[in-house]
Amino acid sequence: MKKIAVLLIITFLVLPLVSWAGDAPETKPVDPEWQKMNEEIISLFNEKKIPEALEKSQTLLKYLGEKGLTEGEEAAKSMGNLGMLYLSTGNYKMAQPYLLKALELRTKISGGNDPATAMILKNIAWLYAAMSNVYKERATEILEANKMDAAGEGGAAKDQVGKPAGE
């Protein structure tokens, strides 16, 4: 239940406040086809059509690879946007590498001291905050289960994977 609440908070309260990479200042002209596809992805996200936005994002990354645009502005923005899409679904393991790659590319493009880099860093902070909540919940569950076991309410004490302690 808590995980659902966290996802709802991220999706409806946090993400509208987070800037999409498509909003960052341009450092050079972008590929017009990329621009069109990127706008479609943002539109799909705003319409809450996340699966379609994720699929379109993967198609966009493939397009960038075919065009040799894997190290520039378009790739950095696409990676950041895909990371944010995964973050909005609660899929933190998928979000992290895309956001980190976006940061790596932005740093190469701009030297790492510009508003677009700051925006990616902010988005990575949101990711780690969300991940932190999941780990805190799990830790609390483990501690509560161990309190019950210590009081004789849960049977023999067990470690995190459900095996008797000491095995």
N, C-alpha and C positions, 0 to 999 in steps of 0.2 A: 504494500500500500504506500509506504514511504517513497519507494522508487517511482511509482506512478506520479506522486505529488511533485517529486523533484523534476521529472520529465515535463510535467505540465508547466511548472514554473519556468524552466529553461525555454520551452517552446513558446509560451505566450507572454512571458514577462521579460526574459533576458534577451532572447534572440532579436526581438524587434528593436532593442537598444544597441545591438552589436552591428557595426557597419559591415556590409558586404565588401569584399575586395573590389567588386565592380565600381564601388563609389570612390575608390582611391584616386588621387591625381595621376594622370598619365605622364609617363616619361618619354614616350614615343608613340607614333600612330599605331593603332592595333589593327589586326587582321579583321576585315569587315564581316566575314563569315563567323569568326570567333565571337565578335561583338553581338551578332544576331543570336547565336546559340546561348551565349552567356545571359543575355536579357531574357530569353525564354526560360532558362533555369531559374532565375530570380523570380520571374512571374509564377512559375510552377510552385516554388517554395511559398510565395505569398498567398497562393490559392490552397495551401496545405496539401499539395499533391507531391508529397515527398518521394514516394517510389519512382514516379515519373521523372522528377528532378534528378534523382540519383542515377537513373538510367541515362538520361540526357547528358549528365556530367561525365559519365564514363565514355560516352560517344564523343564528347568534346575533347577529352584527353587523348583518345585515339586519333582524332582529327589533328590535334596539335603535333602528335608524334609523326604523322604522315607528312605534315608540312614543315617539319624540322623546327618547330617552335616550342621546344621543351625546356628552354633555359631562360626565356624572356618574360616580359610583362604578362602576357596572356597565360602562360603556364603558372606563374606565381598566383595570379588571381584565381585561376581555375582550381588549383590545389587548395587554396584557402577556402573557396566556396564549397568545395566538396567536403573538406574537413568540417565546415559548419553544418552542412546537411547531415553528416553522420552524427555530429554532436546533438543535433535536434532530435535524432531518433534514439539517443541514449547509447549509441554504439561507439563508445569511447576508444576502443581498440582500433577501430577503423579511422576515427577522426584524427587521432594523434599523428600518425605518419604523414597525412596530407597537410596538416597545419605546420608540422615541423619542416616539411619540404617547402612549403610556401615561405616560411621564414628564411630558410637557406637561400632560396632564389631571390627574395627581396633584398637580402643582405648583399648578394652578388651584384644585383642591379643597381642599388642605391648607396651601398656602403653601410646600410643598416641604421641610418640616422635621419629617417624621414617619417612623415605621418602614416604612410602605408605600412611600414615596418612596425610602428607603434600599434597600429590596429591589429596586426597579426599577433603581436605579443599579448595584447588584451584578450584576443580570442583564445589563445593558448591558456591564459590565466583562467578563463571561464571553463575550459576543458578540465584543467586540473582541479578547480573548485568542485566541479560536478563529480569527478572521479573521487575526490576526497570524501564527499558525502556518502558515496557507495561504500567505501572502505570503513568509514565511521559506523555506518549501519551494521555492517558485517561484524565489526569488532564488538559492538554493543550486543548483538545477538549471541556471540560466543561467550562474552562475559556473563550475560544473563543466564545462559544455559549452564555455565559452570557454577553460578550461585545456586541454581536449583539443585544441581548435582551435589554440591557441598552440603546443602540442607537435607539431603536424602530424598529429594522429590523427583529426581530424574534418573535414578539408577546409578550405575558405575560412572565415574568421570570419564569423559571422552575427549579426544583432541579434535582439531578442526575438521578432520576428514571422517569423523564418526567412528574411529577405531578406539577401543579402550586405551586410555592413557598408558604409556610405557611400552606399547607394542612396537 
